[in-house]
Amino acid sequence: MRLRHPDWPLPRPDAIHHIVEDFLTDWTAPNAHILPLRRFLENCLSTDLRNFFAESCFLFAFTHQKLPPSCQQGYVRMQGLVGSQELRHHAVQAGLLQDYT
C-alpha cells in the first residue's frame, strides 16, 4: 500500500468486521468476540465453522449435500463411524434416518 499512487482509491471490501481494540479486551470472550467473528467468517465462506460430535456428522451426512468442515476433516476421513447396512438399519430404528427402502 505504501508504493501505490496517492490518487488510487482503495478497493471496496465485500464485508467488514469491526472489533474492539483495547489493552483490557478479553479476546476469549465467547459472546463478545468469538461468536461475532465466527459468524462473520461463516458468512464470508458460506459454511458452518462449528465443531460437531460424530452423531451430528452422521446425521448431516445423510440429510445435507454439503458437510461442515469439521465433519469433512474428522468424521468423513474414517475417524468416526464406518458406514454399513447394519449401522443404517440401527439409525432408522433410532429415528435418526427415514427408511426409504
N, C-alpha and C positions, 0 to 999 in steps of 0.2 A: 504494500500500500504506500510505502514511502516513496517508491520510484514512479508512481503514477502521476500523470499530468494534473496540475491543480484544477483544471476545468472539467475533468472527468467526473461524472456522477457515480456515486456508489450504487451497486446493484440493489434492487429492492428485494428484501427477504420474503420468502413464501410464508414463513411463520416466525414469531418472536416469543421467546420465553424470558420473562423478567424474574430476577431473583434478588433477594435482599443481600447486600454485601456489607457485612459489619463484623468487627472482630468478636462480637458476642454471639454471632449466629451459630446455632446448633445445626450443622449440616446433616445430622442423622435424624432429625425430627420427621416422623412419618407423614404427618398431615401438612406440615408447613413447607417441606422441601422435596421429600422423596416422591410422594403421591403426585403433586403437580408436575414434577419433572418426568415421571413415568408416563403420565397421561399425555404430555406434550410429545414425548418420543413415540408413543404408540400412535398418536395422530399423524406424525410425520412419516412413520414407517408403515402405517396401515396394518399393524399387527398387535397381538396381545403379548405383553412382556412379563406377565405374571408367571410365577412358578406353580406347577400343578403336581399333585400326587398321581401315582400310577393309575388309580381308578378313574380319575378325571380324564387323563390322557387316553385311557381305554375307551371311555365314552365319546370323547372328541373324535377319535379315530373312526368310529362308526357313524357319527352324526354330522360331521363337518368335512368339507373338502380341503380346507387349509388348517393345519395344526399350528398351535402356538410354538414359538421357537424352543421353549423349554421341553415340550413334548417331542419335538423333532430331534433335539440333541440327546436327550436321555432315553426316553421311553421307546421310540421307534428304532433306535440303534441297538436293540436287543438288550437294553439294560432294565427292562421291565418285564411284563408278561409276554410269553411266546404264544402266539395265536394257534388255536387248534379247534377242531369241531366240538370237542368236549367243553372247552372254555366258552365257545359261543353258546352252546346249549345251556351252560350254567348262567351266563349273562342274561339269556332270555328268561330263565326261571326266576332270576333275582329281580327282574323288571328293569334291567339296565338297557336292554335292546328289545326291539319288536321282532316277532317271529315272522319273517317274510316267506318262509317255505310253505 
